[in-house]
């Protein structure tokens, strides 16, 4: 910025000199959406359908970066496609019931193209805060991998769409720094082919941990599975229908505890007593537990048979790691060539969103439970934090678009006529 404009900015009550010296400021007439995953795309499409423009800011170089860059090759949707489609556009009819990773990415790319969604890529949000004096959100971003100056986006509405799976959760395990084998989070795992002939310890018995173990078996590795807690394992399908779809149908007629009892009885008939193999079930039923804690039951795709046959060994929690071995809490010590951490992900909202009413600092999730966690104060919204997958994200996206549209029409004239000081170098996009 030249001296003349900087001098004007010094007398401008709306401008902050520390911003103006090294940043450009961009006025966004509609909402700014942080995150170009399925949730961000869904809300952008719903807004577009209502004639409300928006801008998506994405730290990676592509849409759905978690799916494209941080998932393993054999991944498929765990739920039938009708429960995973985004608003306004179903999956292609020729897609299988459980689309593959590649098919889902293809669907998302077609979705973005259809609704002309063009995110700003390689922009990491450093800070997003509501300016009470200005009456707008100020979203500061830095270009990833470059020394380009920061950009500040100014907008009336701000939508957090970074979701529950923004950052990998890597537990602290005693001795990890001294372990000589490979230690990788599932975000860096691609295929069991890299571990052929090796002994691999998988930490975490959720859907990812179970599926990684199966993938390792199929590539002639020798996996063991650390089960640190109780877990509900259900067949992916029962009585000729998807377990999830059947559950949703039963919940229309029966209370949740009765549906849980039904699921557990049918699961016992199909899978047997999982406790015999070190996979004890929680006292609370699978659907009730999901509602209370967000913990998703495992939908078995063949891993349990490998556990029953002994191809996958079940282990207790880890006490410590040593040079080439793992000591478990029961005192057993065993050598492993590699450790894969299927320990999940977490929200990163507290690291960039500066507000304390809507989101919890503890877990980065909305304080109000579903279905009421999508709206905050001062034009702040959240999508993709329901712990109910893409179905929950779609519900939130529709609610947000409806809510913003209701005041968009009334405010559009005022916003378009808003006279910004020349020194802010506001640009429409």
N, C-alpha and C positions, 0 to 999 in steps of 0.2 A: 504494500500500500504506500502511495506516495505521501510526501509531507503535507500537501494541501488537504487530502482526505483525512489523514491522521489528525490534523489540527481540528477539522470539523468534528471528528468523532470525540475529541476530548471534551467538547461542550454538549455532546449528545447524551441525554439521560438514558436512552435505550441501549447505548453501546458500552461495552466493557473493553478497555484498552488492551487487556491481556488477550482477549479474543481477537480484536481487530488487527493486531500487529502481525499475526502469522496465519490467519484463517480467513476463508471466504464464508459468506453468510447466504444461505439459500432459503427463500420463502416457498413453502409447500402449501398450496391452497387447500388440499385435503389432508387426510391422516398420513402420518409417517408410521410404517410398519417395520418393526425390527425383527428380521428373520425371514428367510425365503424358503423355509421348509413347507411341508404340506399345509400346516396351519396358516402361515402367512399367505400362501397362495390362495387358500380357501376364502379368507376374509377379503383379500384384494379383489377376487372374482365377484363376491357378493356385493361389494361396494361398486364395482364397475357396472354390474347389472342394474344398479339403481342410479347410475349416472354420477357417482361420486368418485373423483379421481383420488389416487393414493400413490405413495412412493414406498417401495420396499428397500430397506438397507440390509445388505448381507455381507458378513465378514469373509466368507469363502468366495471361490470363483465360479460357483454354480448353484443352481437351485437344489434343494434337498441334499445338502452336503453330507448329512449323517448317512443317508442311504447310499450316496454315490461314493463317498470316500472312506467311511468308517464301518462298513458292514461286511460280513463274510459272504463268500461266493454262493453258498448253497441256500442262503436265506430266502424264505418265502413268507408271505403274509400269514400270520397265525390264525386269522379269522377269515371267513368267507368274504369274497370281494364286495358283496352288497353292503357289508357293514364297514367297509373301508373307503368307499368312493367319496369324493369331495362334492360339495354342492354344485348343482346345475350341470353336471357331466358324469354319466355313468361309465364304468369300465367297458371296453369293447366286448361284444358278445362272445367273440372267439377266445377270450382270455379264460384260463382254467379257474376253477373255484377258488384256489389259493395261488394267486399270481406270484411269479418269481420276483426277485430283486430287480432284475433287468426289465421285466414287464412293468413293474410299478414305476420305475424311473421313466420309462417310455410314456406311461400314462400321465405322469406329472409334467413332463416336457410338452406333451400335447395340450395339456390343461393350460399351461402358461401361454402357449402360442394362441390358443383359442380366445383367451380373454386379454391378449396383448399385454401380458404382465412382463415388464422389463425392469428387474431389480437393479439397483446400483451395487455392483459386486466389489469385493476386496475393500470394504469399508467396515472397520470395527467400531462399534459404539463405545466411546470412552466415558460419556456422561450424558444422562438424560434427566432434565429437571424442569419443573414447572416454574416459570417466572411470574410471580404474583403481580409485580408492577406492570409487566408487559401484558399479562393475561394469555400467554402462549407457552407452549413447550419449546425448549431449546435442546436440541439433540446434537451433541458433538461427536464427530467421527474422525478416525485417523486411517489413512490408507495403509493396508497391510502390505508389508514387504517393500515399502518405498519411503522416501523422505519427503513426500509431498506434504504441503501444509494441511492442517486439519480443516474440516468443513463443519460449519454449524447450520443445522436445518431448523427452521422456525415453523411451527405448525400449531393448529388449533387442537388437534387430536393426536394422541400417541398410543399405538397398539403394540404391546409386548407379545411377540410371537416366537420367541427363542425356545420355548417349550421346556419340558421336564428333562430332556436329554441333551442339554447343551454341553456339559463337561463330563468327562469320564471320572468315575469314582475309583480312586486307587487307594486301597487300605494300607495303613502302616503295619508292616509285619516285621517283627524283630529279626534282624540278620539279613534283611532283603538286600542291603548294599553289598554283602559279602557272598551272596549266592552266585555261582559261576555259570549257571545255565541261563537260558533266555527267560526273561519275564516280560510278558506283554499283556496289555488290556485287550479285550475283545474288539475294541475300536481299531486295533492294529492287526487283528487276525483275519486272514483271507481264506486259507484252505488247509485242510489236514495234510495235503500233499507235502508241505514243508516239514512235517514231523514224522514222516514214514520211518518206522522202525524205532522210534524214540518213546521213552516213558514220559508222559505228560500229565501234570497235575492241573486240573481245572478247578478254580475256586469260585463257587457260586452255583446254586442249583435251580436258578430260574429258567425261563424258556431258552435264553441264550446259552447258558452253561450246559443244559441238557443237549441242545442241538449241536454245540461244538464237540461235545463228547462223541456223539453219533458220527459226526463228520470225521473225527480222528479215527474212530474204528473203521470207517469205510475206506480210509487211506492207510490201513495197516499200521497205525500207531497203537500204543498201549496206554489208554487214558485212565486216570483215577479222578473221582469227583469228590470235592470237599463239600459236605452238607453241614452247614453251620447252624441250621434252624429247622423247624418243622416246615413241611411243604405239602400243598395239595396238588396231586397229580390226577388229571382227568383225561379220558380218551378225547381225542380231537373231535370224534364223531360218536354219537350213540343213537340207537334206534333209527338209523338211516338218515339222521339229520346232524348238522353241526351242533356240537355241545353248546356253543355260545348262542346260536339261533334258537335252539330248543329252550334254553334257559330264559331268553328274552320273551318267548311265547308263553312259557309257564308263569312268568312273573305278572302277566296280565290278569291271571285268574287266581293265583295262589300267593300266600305270604312268602317272604324270602326264606324263612327258616324251613318251611315245608319243601320248597324247591331245592334247598341245600341237601336236605335229607334224601330226596329223590336222586340227586346227582351222585351222592356218596354211595347209595345202594347200587345203582347201575354201574358206577365205577368199580366197586368191589367185585361185582359179577364179571366185569370185562377184564379188569387188571389184576384182581386179587388183592391181598393184603400187602400194601406197599411197605408197611412197617417192618415186615420180615426182612427187608433188604436195606434197612437203615434209613428209610424215607418215612418217618413218622408224620402223621397228619396233625394240624392244629386242632385245638378244641372247638374253635369257631368254624362254621361252614365256609366253603370257598367264596360264595357270593357276598355273604355278610362280612367276611374278612376283607374282601375287596372294597366294600363300602366304607369300612371302618379305617383301614390303613392304606388302601391303594395297592396292596400286594396282590399281584395277578397270579391265579393258579397256573400251573404248568399244563399245557395241552400236549400230550405225548404223541410224538411222531415216529416212535420206534426205539427210543432210548431205553425205555424200561425193559424191553426184551433183552437188550445187551447187558443191562445190569443183572437181570435174572440169570443169564447164561455165564456171568463172570467176566465177560469181555470188558466191562467197565466196573472198576472197584469203587466202593463207597468208603470215604474216609471222614473222620471227625475233623474238628477245627484244628488249625495250625497253631502250635505253640511258638515255634521259631524256625528260621531257616539257617542252614549251615553251608559250608563250602559247596558241597554237591548233594546235600540231603535235606530232607524236611522232617522235623520232629513234630508229631501230633500231640494233642492234649492227653491222649491215652498212653503216652510214653513210647509209642511205636516210632521208629526211625526208618525212613526209606529214601533211596536215591531216585532223583528225577533229572531228566535232561532239560526240561522246560516247565514253566508255570504260566498258565493263561488265566488272567483275572476276569471272570465273568461277573463283575461286581457292580455293574450298572452305571447309571449316569445321574446327574443332578442338574438343577436349574442354576444359571449363572446371573439371574436378574439382580441380586443384591450388589454385584460388582459394578454395575453401570447405571441402574435406575435409582435415582435419589428421591425416594419417597418412603414413608413409613406406615401408611394407612392400609394400602391394598395388599402388599406382599409381605410375607414373613421373612425376617432376616435370617431365621434358622434354616429353612429349607428352600427359600426362594419361590414358594408357591403362594397363590392367593389365600388369604386368611379365611375367607368365606368359602364353605364347601360347595361343590357342584349341586345344583345348577346356578348358583348365585355368585360365582367368583369371577365373572367375565367383565364386570363394570366397577371402576373406581371413581375417584373424584377428579374434577377439573379436566375432563376429557381423556382420562386414562382407561385403557381397556387391556384385557388379557385373553389370548386364545392359545389353546394347546397345553393347558395346565390342569386338565380335569382328571387325569389318571384313568381316563376312559377311552384312550386311543383316538383314532381318526373320527369315530362317531361322535365323541364328545367335542372334538375340535370343530366339526361341522355345525353342531348345535350352537356353539359359542359364536362362530363366524356369522351365522345368520342373525343372531341377536344383536351383535355389534353393528352390522350393516343397517339393520332396521333402526337402531337407536341413533346412529350418526345421521342417517338420511332425514330423520324427523327434524333435526335442527339445521341440517345443511342448507335446505332451501331458504330458510329464514335468514341465515347468516351469509349466504353466498354474495348477496349484493354488498353488504357491509364490508366483507373481507376483500372483495375485488376492488372496492373503492378506497381501501385503507391506504393512507399516504405514509409510506416509510421514508425516513430521512435518507437522503442521497448517500450519505457516508456509510450506510450499512451494506451497500452494494447487493441488495436483494435481487435475486433472479428467480423467475418462475420456471417450473419444469413440468 
